[in-house]
Amino acid sequence: MLNVSTFACPNCHEFISTSMTTCKYCSVPIDPQAASTAVELQDKVNSACNDASLVRNIAGAMWVGFFVRFIPFGIGLVGSVGMYLLILLVPVRIINWQVRFSGIQTADLDYKRAKQEILVALGLWLLMIIVQLAWTFAIFG
């Protein structure tokens, strides 16, 4: 089975297949080794984007847990447990993302958005820590 991937042409930045010897958009010759390297980079960028989106969603779910904990009848307990677990998970995932993906060198706009999503997740987490500390001081004086 032939394994064909796509990558951005180094000249016109249109996505083309690795099986092509010239770009169908700008007719520049394609070096197979450069195409392979570009595919690897694109795969890493895609993973970075997917992971960043997941971390941001986890940070948002942490806040859902915060508000759900105010619902009575045992649902609040589920919200509290979920929130506290996610408070622990978010920084671990942010650090993991930084270790795995922060060194990527690319001009890809999706990667820039992924870095922003990590910052949003960090902001949501820091705000949760502040709210939790204020809540704790308000209750326990």
ABEGO torsion letter per residue (X at the ends): XBBBBBBBBAAAGBBBBAABABBAAAGBBBBAAAAAAAAAAAAAAAAAAAAAAAAAAAAAAAAAAAAAAABBGGAAAAAAAAAAAAAAAAAAAAAAAAAAAAABBBABAAAAAAAAAAAAAAAAAAAAAAAAAAAAAAAAX
